[in-house]
Amino acid sequence: MSESYLDLDVTVRRGEKTLRFSLQADPGETIAVVGPNGAGKSTLLDAVAGTAPTEGSLHVAGQDWRRVPTHRRRVALVHQDHALFPHLSVRANVEYGARARGTGRAEARRRASDLLQLLEVGELAERRPGQLSGGQSQRVALARALATEPEVVLLDEPFAALDVAVAQRLREVLAERLAGFTGVTLLVTHDAVDLFTLADRVLVVEDGAVAQCGTPAEVAALPRTPHAARLVGRNVLHGRATKGRVVLDEGPELVTATPAEGPVLVTFNPSAVTLTTEEPHGSARNRWRTVVRRLVGAGDGATVRAHLGPPTLTVDLTTEAVAELGLHEGGPVWASLKATDVTVQEASA
Ligand SMILES: Nc1ncnc2c1ncn2[C@@H]1O[C@H](COP(=O)(O)OP(=O)(O)OP(=O)(O)O)[C@@H](O)[C@H]1O
């Protein structure tokens, strides 16, 4: 019998693809699931919910969930399109969640009132879903999901359709609510903010398998996939190390301060890269003449993210610096990087 609250080790076949997931989680844990499009994040949720045919083992709260039919699994799923019942009031939508699990009418009503209050939409109880904003609807959808007293909550990009301020407020409300939740929450997200505000751990999914699982700080410090690196704003390059040098898969060499041998991932902060128009003559051991591929404003008007390559680099700089350097897409630039700013980790074969 498994020690973990949730213990999953499954294989899922989807068309031509075979996806394989393994995850153990403790009571009360919130796990962010990240990865590129098509990596298998939704498939992982489907495997837990029982809506995808799976082989392997899945235990939740001491029960063998392979023996629990899908409709009896104590699992609540919230998507970005919340799909509330349009003909029922907000209150009735949330009560439905509880009643569907066999809860009595009075208890369901009490639970719905409590949850709507907690999610700060108590005053909307008599409205119909059509009379709610996107953020309000999403709160009601969360209330309805939690009213089922689930053992596992599956949140599939629940903030994706909301504007930034609404999403931020809902994150705060959800963080409070999840703090008192004793089950396991899996949260699929493409937003690094979720990692640092909601997640106890981050599960990085790549190409139908778990590429990394660690605390948000661990993944931020040493992301093991380019997607995770981009998400947390770090650079990651693949290469092969011999004696303090790494021959990058993209061609150029990189000098590092850490001895390593064999396949490696090298990571570094965008702020560690210095850009110049002339070849730099400072102490930086690594310098490359490269090309500006894309310049993307950060939305605050003051900072710009430059994508360069080869080698593929991301660099954050101020709009003044962009102007001073005369950076433009397709234009040349020198990038330099100190050996001591580079972290080297072994790559799994
Ligand atoms: N019902 C299905 N039948 C066949 N293949 C499927 C099915 N559902 C998903 N797939 C495939 O399985 C893989 C994983 O898809 P999945 O939707 O789990 O990825 P995801 O990480 O959730 O992606 P996204 O971020 O785009 O939602 C993809 O290659 C996808 O094309």
The ligand as an SDF file (V2000), in Angstrom:
LIG
                    3D

 31 33  0  0  0  0  0  0  0  0999 V2000
   -8.1630   12.0650  -27.7360 N   0  0  0  0  0  0  0  0  0  0  0  0
   -6.9610   12.0310  -28.2970 C   0  0  0  0  0  0  0  0  0  0  0  0
   -6.6700   11.1790  -29.2870 N   0  0  0  0  0  0  0  0  0  0  0  0
   -5.4410   11.1270  -29.8550 C   0  0  0  0  0  0  0  0  0  0  0  0
   -4.4200   11.8920  -29.4810 N   0  0  0  0  0  0  0  0  0  0  0  0
   -4.6490   12.7780  -28.4960 C   0  0  0  0  0  0  0  0  0  0  0  0
   -5.9310   12.9120  -27.8450 C   0  0  0  0  0  0  0  0  0  0  0  0
   -5.8400   13.8730  -26.9100 N   0  0  0  0  0  0  0  0  0  0  0  0
   -4.5610   14.3280  -26.9610 C   0  0  0  0  0  0  0  0  0  0  0  0
   -3.8550   13.6750  -27.9000 N   0  0  0  0  0  0  0  0  0  0  0  0
   -2.4190   13.8810  -28.1930 C   0  0  0  0  0  0  0  0  0  0  0  0
   -1.7240   13.5750  -27.0020 O   0  0  0  0  0  0  0  0  0  0  0  0
   -0.6450   14.4910  -26.8130 C   0  0  0  0  0  0  0  0  0  0  0  0
   -0.8170   15.2330  -25.4800 C   0  0  0  0  0  0  0  0  0  0  0  0
   -1.9320   16.1430  -25.5600 O   0  0  0  0  0  0  0  0  0  0  0  0
   -2.4340   17.0020  -24.3180 P   0  0  0  0  0  0  0  0  0  0  0  0
   -3.6960   17.6670  -24.7180 O   0  0  0  0  0  0  0  0  0  0  0  0
   -2.4260   16.1580  -23.1040 O   0  0  0  0  0  0  0  0  0  0  0  0
   -1.2570   18.0680  -24.2010 O   0  0  0  0  0  0  0  0  0  0  0  0
   -1.2200   19.4070  -23.3230 P   0  0  0  0  0  0  0  0  0  0  0  0
    0.1450   19.4110  -22.7100 O   0  0  0  0  0  0  0  0  0  0  0  0
   -2.3820   19.4680  -22.4220 O   0  0  0  0  0  0  0  0  0  0  0  0
   -1.2990   20.5160  -24.4430 O   0  0  0  0  0  0  0  0  0  0  0  0
   -1.9640   21.9970  -24.4200 P   0  0  0  0  0  0  0  0  0  0  0  0
   -1.0520   22.8630  -23.6030 O   0  0  0  0  0  0  0  0  0  0  0  0
   -1.9370   22.3530  -25.8820 O   0  0  0  0  0  0  0  0  0  0  0  0
   -3.3440   21.8500  -23.8500 O   0  0  0  0  0  0  0  0  0  0  0  0
   -0.6580   15.4150  -28.0090 C   0  0  0  0  0  0  0  0  0  0  0  0
    0.2660   14.8990  -28.9420 O   0  0  0  0  0  0  0  0  0  0  0  0
   -2.0690   15.2960  -28.5280 C   0  0  0  0  0  0  0  0  0  0  0  0
   -2.1140   15.5500  -29.9190 O   0  0  0  0  0  0  0  0  0  0  0  0
  1  2  1  0
  2  3  1  0
  2  7  2  0
  3  4  2  0
  4  5  1  0
  5  6  2  0
  6  7  1  0
  6 10  1  0
  7  8  1  0
  8  9  2  0
  9 10  1  0
 10 11  1  0
 11 12  1  0
 11 30  1  0
 12 13  1  0
 13 14  1  0
 13 28  1  0
 14 15  1  0
 15 16  1  0
 16 17  2  0
 16 18  1  0
 16 19  1  0
 19 20  1  0
 20 21  2  0
 20 22  1  0
 20 23  1  0
 23 24  1  0
 24 25  2  0
 24 26  1  0
 24 27  1  0
 28 29  1  0
 28 30  1  0
 30 31  1  0
M  END
$$$$
